[in-house]
């Protein structure tokens, strides 16, 4: 289950009270920073923008591909570990606005994680170290460390133990002549 905190909507639907939950100028600033970062090809600059202006925790050598869309309202609830790759056009959300409620949740992505292109990560999710998320996956629950997951709904394709076994027999990574 995702780890989110729920809040009641007091108006027609929760989006009608959005600027009671997050300041308008914060959203404007975040939107501008995220749009600049989405289009820049400079990985170091993206990480600097995210750390400096969005208060995100971003590990060294982490790579956000082009067009990654971060949560505009609560990017500070997103943390990404060292040497992780976030694939093209991935969306990472830390909020959900619905009819009768809205939810907020931290998103924690571990170290050396690979997130495939066009994936969506929902609020309140933890993705463990060295996990692999297949392209186009809806990450709606926690991903154990070292596993390979994919699909919609997301499911485990290979457990950590199966991945370890596959890596032992992969000639590409075990070639001693390189």
C-alpha positions in Angstrom: 0.0 0.0 0.0 1.2 3.5 -0.7 2.2 5.7 2.2 0.1 8.9 1.7 -1.7 11.3 4.1 -5.3 12.0 3.3 -7.0 15.4 3.6 -10.8 16.2 3.1 -11.9 18.4 0.3 -14.1 21.3 1.6 -15.3 22.5 -1.7 -16.7 21.0 -4.9 -13.6 18.9 -5.5 -10.1 19.1 -4.1 -8.7 21.1 -7.0 -10.9 24.0 -6.2 -8.9 24.4 -3.0 -5.5 23.8 -4.5 -4.1 27.3 -3.6 -5.2 26.7 0.0 -2.9 23.7 0.1 0.1 25.1 -1.8 1.0 28.8 -2.5 0.3 30.0 -6.0 3.7 31.6 -6.4 5.4 28.4 -5.3 3.6 26.6 -8.1 4.6 29.2 -10.6 8.3 29.1 -9.6 8.3 25.3 -9.6 6.6 25.2 -13.0 9.2 27.5 -14.6 12.1 25.5 -13.0 10.7 22.1 -14.1 10.0 23.3 -17.7 13.6 24.7 -18.0 15.0 21.4 -16.7 12.7 19.2 -18.9 14.3 20.7 -22.0 17.9 21.1 -21.0 20.3 18.4 -22.1 22.8 19.2 -19.3 22.4 16.6 -16.5 24.4 18.5 -13.9 22.4 21.6 -14.5 19.1 19.7 -14.0 20.3 18.3 -10.7 21.4 21.7 -9.6 18.1 23.3 -10.5 16.2 20.5 -8.6 18.4 20.8 -5.5 18.6 24.6 -5.5 15.1 25.7 -6.4 12.9 22.7 -5.7 14.6 21.5 -2.5 14.7 17.9 -3.9 17.2 15.4 -2.6 19.1 14.3 -5.7 22.2 11.9 -5.5 25.4 12.4 -7.4 25.6 11.1 -11.0 21.8 10.8 -11.1 20.4 11.4 -14.6 17.0 12.8 -15.5 16.3 12.3 -19.2 14.6 14.9 -21.4 11.0 15.6 -20.6 10.8 14.1 -17.1 7.8 15.8 -15.4 8.2 16.2 -11.6 5.4 17.1 -9.2 4.8 20.8 -9.7 3.2 21.4 -6.3 5.3 19.3 -3.9 8.7 18.4 -5.6 10.4 18.6 -2.2 8.7 15.4 -1.3 10.7 13.6 -4.1 14.1 12.1 -3.3 16.3 10.2 -5.8 19.5 8.3 -4.8 23.0 8.2 -6.4 23.6 7.0 -9.9 19.9 6.5 -10.8 18.5 7.0 -14.3 15.0 8.4 -14.7 13.8 7.7 -18.3 12.4 10.0 -20.9 8.9 11.5 -20.2 8.6 9.8 -16.8 6.1 11.5 -14.4 6.8 11.5 -10.7 3.9 12.7 -8.5 3.8 13.5 -4.8 0.1 14.5 -4.7 -3.3 13.3 -5.9 -6.3 15.7 -6.1 -9.6 13.8 -6.2 -13.3 14.6 -5.7 -13.7 14.3 -1.9 -10.0 14.3 -0.8 -6.5 15.0 -1.7 -3.4 12.9 -0.8 0.2 13.8 -0.3 3.1 11.3 -0.1 6.9 11.2 -0.3 8.4 9.4 -3.2 11.7 7.8 -2.5 13.8 6.3 -5.3 16.9 4.5 -4.2 20.5 4.3 -5.5 21.4 2.7 -8.9 17.7 2.5 -9.9 16.7 2.4 -13.6 13.3 3.9 -14.4 12.2 3.2 -18.0 10.7 5.8 -20.3 7.1 6.9 -20.0 6.6 5.5 -16.6 4.4 7.1 -13.9 5.3 7.0 -10.2 2.5 7.7 -7.8 2.8 9.4 -4.4 3.8 7.5 -1.3 5.9 5.0 -3.2 9.4 3.7 -2.4 11.6 2.1 -5.1 14.4 0.2 -3.6 18.1 0.3 -4.5 19.1 -1.3 -7.8 15.5 -1.9 -8.9 14.6 -1.8 -12.5 11.2 -0.3 -13.7 10.3 -1.3 -17.2 9.2 1.4 -19.7 5.6 2.4 -19.5 5.0 1.1 -15.9 2.5 2.6 -13.5 4.3 2.4 -10.1 1.4 2.2 -7.7 3.1 0.4 -4.8 6.5 -0.1 -3.3 9.2 -1.8 -5.4 11.6 -4.1 -3.4 15.3 -3.5 -3.8 16.9 -5.4 -6.7 13.7 -6.4 -8.4 12.6 -5.9 -12.0 9.0 -4.7 -12.3 6.8 -3.6 -15.2 3.3 -3.3 -16.6 0.0 -1.7 -15.7 -0.9 -2.8 -13.2 2.8 -3.1 -12.1 3.9 -6.6 -11.2 7.2 -8.2 -10.3 8.9 -9.7 -13.4 12.0 -10.9 -11.7 12.7 -11.1 -8.0 16.1 -9.9 -6.6 17.3 -13.5 -6.4 16.3 -14.1 -10.0 18.0 -10.9 -11.1 21.2 -11.9 -9.3 21.2 -15.3 -11.0 20.6 -13.6 -14.4 23.5 -11.2 -13.8 25.8 -14.1 -12.9 25.2 -15.7 -16.2 25.4 -12.5 -18.3 28.5 -12.8 -20.4 28.4 -9.0 -21.2 29.1 -8.1 -17.5 31.3 -11.1 -16.7 33.7 -10.9 -19.7 37.2 -10.7 -18.1 38.9 -9.7 -21.4 37.4 -6.2 -21.4 
